[in-house]
């Protein structure tokens, strides 16, 4: 932003409150295709500290505008031009910036939680200078890198956005959707990507030292020439060839323990004894980050077992008893869990893409123990892309932030569930029950 900050303060025009309101109303008439409407022209305007929350600024021209500390929560900025705009410390929570032109914009310290920036252009910009009559007086006055330093963008959607060579140091993209994003050459040091979906992302030649990718989805990514030194990829889902690549040699990756078939059988025997004796005999089954992929464990008795971060990919767990089981961040992709009893289970940020959960019971476990307590299933931010949840019983479960894209939810019971921030794009929903469900900011849940 140094280039913009050194320009003549008179380069920006400041509107009075009434002038701004009038311009916004005329723009809204323009969007509604009504007589007297006109596109908002806020290029080189000073809108610092203005309250533009929940206003529709789609297609508006905000080139070079100063929006420092502006309040834009819930605003619509679809296809808006924000080329070289100053958005430092602005609040853009829940804003829609789909296909917006943000080249060279400075978003340092901005809040973009749950914002949508799908297909937004966040590449570099070349700044030109104009005189007071808007005549171009200098070409290539300076190159501006889009600045995302210290941005808070938890749960934001950056699908197919272009951020090549941007500065994104110390930003927080926890649980952000970044499918197909172009981060080529970007500075992503110490960025938090916990739970983020980076499927098909281009990270070639990017700087990722010290970045955190806990439980992130990193399938199909391009990483040639990227620096992952010290990056933490614990519990992340990575393609096998990528995990073995030279670029990830210095990264912290999940190290799975191994158990033989006999060792697993013995652990199950002792666990059954522990359950039967109410903890007086035997021992609880603990499979934290153990590789159980491809294992055949139908009807396994694993109530209260601990399988945090376990690799259960392609495992057979049909009709298994997994009540109150801890499967946080576990890899259950393509696993078979048909008719499994998972009441009261914890699957926060678990990976269940392609899994078969038809008929699974994820409802509450009632009247447990001497205090007769109820335990509710917690599946916050779990991934169910292309999973089969037909006939699943999920009443009262916490499914907030789950990704159900292209999943089969036919006949699923989701009554009284928490579904805030979940994605239902492309799902099958014939016979689905949603009475009493919390549906704030849900995507793709139009009428079946």
C-alpha atoms as one frame of an Amber mdcrd trajectory, in Angstrom:
protein
   0.000   0.000   0.000   3.003   2.324   0.101   2.251   3.575  -3.413  -1.317
   4.554  -2.586  -0.321   6.104   0.713   2.127   8.487  -0.958  -0.431   9.855
  -3.404  -2.024  13.278  -2.978  -4.876  13.022  -0.396  -7.000  15.120  -2.745
  -6.907  12.204  -5.197  -9.758  10.695  -3.186 -13.236  12.186  -3.086 -15.202
  12.171   0.165 -19.007  12.076  -0.004 -21.370  13.357   2.656 -23.666  10.834
   4.298 -26.650  11.939   2.235 -24.635  11.879  -1.010 -23.424   8.362  -0.296
 -26.923   7.130   0.525 -28.312   8.672  -2.649 -25.571   7.026  -4.751 -26.290
   3.653  -3.132 -30.020   3.926  -3.793 -29.416   4.886  -7.431 -27.068   1.895
  -7.756 -29.680  -0.431  -6.302 -32.140   0.877  -8.918 -29.495   0.128 -11.543
 -29.204  -3.467 -10.300 -32.987  -3.818 -10.336 -33.045  -2.446 -13.904 -35.341
   0.389 -12.848 -35.633   3.802 -14.465 -33.186   6.342 -13.033 -30.712   3.710
 -11.963 -26.997   4.201 -12.509 -23.940   2.146 -11.648 -22.098   3.378  -8.556
 -18.842   5.097  -9.503 -16.747   5.153  -6.330 -13.354   5.002  -8.022 -10.761
   6.961  -5.986 -13.371   7.763  -3.314 -12.648   7.975   0.405 -15.063   5.556
   2.104 -12.981   4.927   5.217 -15.059   3.944   8.274 -18.304   3.964   6.227
 -21.079   1.555   7.158 -21.940  -0.342   3.978 -23.146  -3.486   5.694 -25.737
  -5.591   3.892 -25.815  -3.177   0.919 -25.769  -4.447  -2.653 -22.666  -3.090
  -4.387 -22.519  -5.732  -7.094 -20.849  -4.402 -10.271 -19.858  -1.166  -8.478
 -16.607   0.546  -9.476 -14.416   0.948  -6.395 -11.078   1.185  -8.166  -8.456
   2.612  -5.811 -11.124   3.393  -3.205 -10.124   3.857   0.416 -12.217   1.466
   2.522  -9.949   1.404   5.546 -11.980   0.076   8.536 -15.166   0.092   6.433
 -18.031  -2.047   7.721 -19.065  -4.303   4.832 -20.503  -7.249   6.758 -22.980
  -9.212   4.654 -22.593  -6.852   1.698 -22.895  -7.992  -1.910 -19.861  -7.140
  -4.019 -20.358  -9.664  -6.802 -18.233  -8.726  -9.822 -17.388  -5.407  -8.158
 -14.166  -3.685  -9.211 -11.913  -3.234  -6.183  -8.688  -2.905  -8.152  -5.944
  -1.497  -5.844  -8.542  -0.727  -3.156  -7.497  -0.132   0.455  -9.505  -2.586
   2.577  -7.207  -2.683   5.600  -8.959  -3.624   8.849 -12.308  -3.723   7.050
 -15.071  -6.095   8.138 -16.201  -8.275   5.232 -17.654 -11.136   7.258 -20.351
 -12.991   5.266 -19.797 -10.694   2.262 -20.256 -12.010  -1.273 -17.239 -11.130
  -3.464 -17.868 -13.717  -6.157 -15.807 -12.881  -9.274 -14.764  -9.541  -7.784
 -11.671  -7.830  -9.173  -9.374  -7.442  -6.160  -6.083  -7.213  -8.009  -3.569
  -5.293  -5.963  -6.032  -4.745  -3.124  -4.748  -4.447   0.424  -6.767  -6.548
   2.866  -4.205  -6.475   5.645  -5.927  -7.327   8.925  -9.365  -7.549   7.281
 -12.069  -9.928   8.486 -13.459 -12.229   5.807 -14.990 -14.957   7.920 -17.499
 -17.015   5.893 -17.130 -14.582   2.976 -17.475 -15.884  -0.590 -14.600 -15.050
  -2.955 -15.239 -17.779  -5.512 -13.457 -17.013  -8.820 -12.250 -13.675  -7.422
  -9.164 -12.165  -9.066  -6.564 -11.426  -6.404  -3.462 -11.269  -8.558  -0.934
  -8.447  -8.806  -1.904  -5.061 -10.203  -0.019  -2.373 -12.078  -0.926   1.059
 -10.770  -1.203   4.000 -13.156  -1.330   7.667 -12.163  -3.999  10.126 -13.267
  -4.255  13.895 -13.093  -7.279  15.718 -11.688  -9.027  15.454 -15.062  -8.543
  11.664 -14.929  -6.010  11.769 -17.762  -3.446   8.992 -17.497  -0.077  10.571
 -16.711   2.018   7.539 -15.769   1.922   3.917 -16.817   3.368   1.251 -14.548
   3.744   3.591 -11.590   4.284   0.551  -9.455   3.366  -3.090  -9.087   0.986
  -3.865  -6.249   0.839  -7.311  -4.683  -2.492  -8.271  -3.184  -1.892  -8.210
   0.568  -3.680 -10.743   2.777  -1.325 -10.364   5.724  -3.076 -11.248   9.026
  -6.456 -11.682   7.326  -9.108 -13.610   9.273 -11.005 -15.733   6.734 -12.340
 -18.700   8.688 -14.855 -20.706   6.685 -14.522 -18.420   3.641 -15.038 -19.749
   0.104 -12.117 -19.071  -2.252 -13.011 -21.732  -4.824 -11.064 -21.161  -8.060
  -9.810 -17.756  -6.894  -6.490 -16.499  -8.260  -3.951 -15.312  -5.689  -0.619
 -15.923  -7.382   2.377 -14.102  -5.789   0.104 -12.537  -3.135   1.337 -11.780
   0.387  -0.677 -13.990   2.763   1.644 -14.146   5.781   0.041 -15.095   9.132
  -3.471 -15.261   7.669  -6.118 -17.568   9.138  -7.942 -19.724   6.569  -9.288
 -22.286   9.043 -11.997 -24.430   7.365 -11.894 -22.295   4.212 -12.954 -23.835
   0.901 -10.123 -23.321  -1.598 -10.765 -25.875  -4.315  -8.735 -25.101  -7.415
  -7.242 -21.916  -5.948  -4.100 -20.587  -7.594  -1.489 -19.793  -4.933   1.440
 -20.165  -7.317   4.414 -18.205  -5.975   2.435 -16.836  -3.018   3.998 -16.081
   0.369   2.016 -18.325   2.720   4.437 -18.570   5.614   2.831 -19.336   8.994
  -0.666 -19.338   7.470  -3.315 -21.422   9.264  -5.054 -23.836   6.861  -6.546
 -26.100   9.552  -9.471 -28.050   8.066  -9.250 -26.157   4.767 -10.199 -27.852
   1.505  -7.358 -27.245  -0.984  -8.342 -29.952  -3.440  -6.733 -29.277  -6.819
  -4.958 -26.132  -5.569  -1.829 -24.817  -7.278   0.862 -24.256  -4.626   3.829
 -24.431  -6.999   6.800 -22.269  -5.953   4.899 -20.934  -2.930   6.469 -20.280
   0.469   4.752 -22.417   3.108   7.329 -22.624   5.895   5.611 -22.903   9.260
   2.112 -23.181   7.776  -0.469 -25.371   9.526  -2.557 -27.896   7.570  -4.140
 -29.964  10.357  -6.974 -32.098   8.871  -6.779 -30.186   5.577  -7.676 -31.789
   2.243  -4.638 -31.635  -0.054  -5.571 -34.086  -2.790  -4.691 -33.258  -6.372
  -2.475 -30.290  -5.434   0.486 -28.973  -7.437   3.529 -28.329  -5.241   6.527
 -28.322  -7.570   9.171 -25.971  -6.179   7.139 -25.161  -3.050   8.848 -24.703
   0.327   7.023 -26.751   3.015   9.907 -26.657   5.492   8.415 -26.976   9.001
   4.823 -26.968   7.701   2.532 -29.110   9.880   0.448 -31.562   7.820  -0.736
 -33.679  10.735  -4.001 -35.536   9.916  -4.122 -33.917   6.463  -5.359 -35.956
   3.504  -2.599 -36.133   0.878  -2.127 -38.247  -2.230   0.527 -40.930  -1.652
   2.909 -39.738  -4.433   2.650 -36.149  -3.166   3.372 -37.192   0.418   6.592
 -38.854  -0.774   7.704 -35.894  -2.882  10.898 -33.938  -2.329   8.930 -30.784
  -1.525   7.384 -32.390   1.575  10.642 -33.824   2.952  10.904 -31.103   5.586
   7.204 -31.071   6.500   5.662 -32.605   9.614   3.431 -35.457   8.424   1.244
 -37.958  10.233   3.167 -41.022  11.284   0.773 -43.979  11.548   1.478 -46.835
  13.926   0.999 -50.389  12.731  -0.784 -53.279  14.440  -1.012 -56.869  13.291
  -4.352 -58.646  12.918  -3.636 -60.538  16.153  -2.811 -57.311  18.019  -6.048
 -55.709  16.857  -8.041 -58.798  17.863  -6.441 -58.768  21.324  -7.149 -55.049
  21.753 -10.807 -55.684  20.854 -10.995 -58.565  23.344  -9.576 -56.446  26.163
 -11.863 -53.564  25.221 -14.941 -55.801  25.414 -13.765 -56.925  28.837 -13.270
 -53.284  29.880 -16.811 -52.373  28.783 -18.355 -55.466  30.426 -16.627 -54.817
  33.762 -17.246 -51.041  33.609 -13.516 -50.368  33.541 -12.482 -52.778  36.294
 -10.875 -55.333  33.988  -9.329 -55.325  30.535  -8.312 -52.057  28.884  -9.845
 -49.435  26.665  -9.062 -49.687  22.940  -6.797 -46.809  21.935  -5.927 -46.624
  18.238  -4.737 -43.022  17.974  -3.138 -42.541  14.534  -3.018 -46.285  13.927
  -3.201 -47.611  10.372  -6.330 -49.769  10.164  -6.965 -49.189   6.474  -8.542
 -52.052   4.526  -9.271 -53.926   7.799 -12.390 -56.100   8.011 -14.035 -55.250
  11.333 -17.743 -55.954  10.807 -19.836 -55.818  13.993 -16.771 -54.689  15.957
 -17.584 -53.638  19.539 -15.812 -50.299  19.890 -18.089 -48.314  22.185 -16.018
 -45.532  23.847 -12.908 -46.489  21.861 -10.394 -43.783  20.936  -9.460 -43.658
  17.253  -8.402 -40.029  16.865  -6.578 -39.511  13.581  -6.719 -43.238  12.754
  -6.415 -44.367   9.137  -9.577 -46.380   8.436  -9.682 -45.827   4.703 -11.604
 -48.632   2.942 -12.191 -50.355   6.292 -15.248 -52.587   6.682 -17.197 -51.538
   9.786 -20.724 -52.551   8.805 -23.038 -53.003  11.822 -20.182 -51.986  14.159
 -20.922 -50.538  17.605 -19.130 -47.184  17.741 -21.247 -45.355  20.301 -19.402
 -42.428  21.972 -16.322 -43.379  19.971 -13.747 -40.630  19.335 -12.980 -40.534
  15.605 -11.862 -36.907  15.434  -9.785 -36.190  12.304  -9.898 -39.878  11.348
  -9.528 -40.870   7.695 -12.649 -42.883   6.859 -12.676 -42.280   3.134 -14.490
 -45.050   1.244 -15.093 -46.944   4.500 -18.204 -49.118   4.855 -20.240 -48.128
   7.927 -23.656 -49.376   6.852 -26.103 -49.660   9.761 -23.333 -48.886  12.266
 -24.382 -47.659  15.707 -22.512 -44.379  16.160 -24.767 -42.667  18.665 -22.965
 -39.969  20.613 -19.787 -40.372  18.532 -17.282 -37.580  17.879 -16.151 -37.129
  14.270 -14.990 -33.520  14.229 -13.091 -32.827  10.990 -13.195 -36.512  10.060
 -12.758 -37.414   6.391 -15.660 -39.541   5.138 -15.569 -38.777   1.411 -17.038
 -41.671  -0.553 -17.923 -43.608   2.614 -21.045 -45.781   2.788 -23.028 -44.695
   5.858 -26.445 -45.865   4.710 -28.662 -46.574   7.691 -26.038 -45.361  10.188
 -27.336 -44.190  13.557 -25.730 -40.881  14.587 -28.526 -39.846  16.887 -28.170
 -39.175  20.619 -27.206 -41.792  23.175 -29.745 -41.396  25.976 -29.726 -41.970
  29.731 -26.061 -42.912  30.068 -24.581 -43.733  33.463 -25.871 -43.061  36.935
 -26.643 -39.462  36.064 -28.758 -40.583  33.060 -26.968 -38.150  30.741 -27.625
 -37.692  27.021 -24.699 -37.593  24.593 -25.076 -36.046  21.148 -22.998 -36.863
  18.094 -20.516 -34.156  17.090 -19.516 -34.076  13.414 -18.488 -30.435  13.093
 -16.607 -29.749   9.845 -16.610 -33.412   8.764 -16.260 -34.085   5.027 -18.943
 -36.267   3.374 -18.283 -35.496  -0.298 -19.941 -38.183  -2.478 -20.751 -40.217
   0.652 -23.861 -42.399   0.939 -25.965 -41.252   3.909 -29.272 -42.609   2.654
 -31.549 -43.437   5.546 -29.023 -42.136   8.092 -30.400 -41.206  11.500 -28.718
 -37.984  12.606 -31.335 -36.329  14.788 -29.911 -33.723  17.214 -26.368 -34.167
  15.833 -23.993 -31.236  15.358 -23.306 -31.164  11.613 -22.286 -27.526  11.365
 -19.771 -26.750   8.663 -20.021 -30.221   7.087 -19.362 -30.704   3.384 -22.071
 -32.920   1.865 -21.327 -31.971  -1.746 -22.779 -34.595  -4.132 -23.650 -36.921
  -1.220 -26.751 -39.128  -1.144 -28.991 -37.934   1.709 -32.149 -39.641   0.498
 -34.426 -40.388   3.443 -31.893 -39.086   5.977 -33.297 -37.854   9.286 -31.671
 -34.475   9.994 -34.370 -33.124  12.269 -33.228 -30.799  15.042 -29.629 -30.877
  13.794 -27.129 -28.019  13.615 -26.359 -27.510   9.932 -25.081 -23.941   9.953
 -22.421 -23.258   7.278 -22.836 -26.702   5.700 -22.611 -27.344   1.960 -25.362
 -29.359   0.229 -24.304 -28.628  -3.352 -25.431 -31.396  -5.699 -26.879 -33.666
  -2.994 -29.693 -36.169  -3.423 -32.389 -35.264  -0.900 -35.563 -37.175  -1.699
 -37.432 -37.799   1.557 -34.933 -35.893   3.704 -36.261 -34.653   7.070 -35.101
 -31.191   8.154 -37.754 -30.061  10.636 -36.229 -28.003  13.448 -32.752 -27.942
  11.883 -30.578 -24.817  12.169 -29.765 -23.731   8.601 -27.867 -20.446   8.860
 -25.601 -19.728   5.865 -26.234 -23.164   4.316 -25.179 -23.583   0.672 -26.988
 -25.511  -2.038 -30.127 -26.390  -0.084 -32.772 -25.291  -2.564 -35.961 -27.290
  -2.613 -35.325 -30.818  -3.893
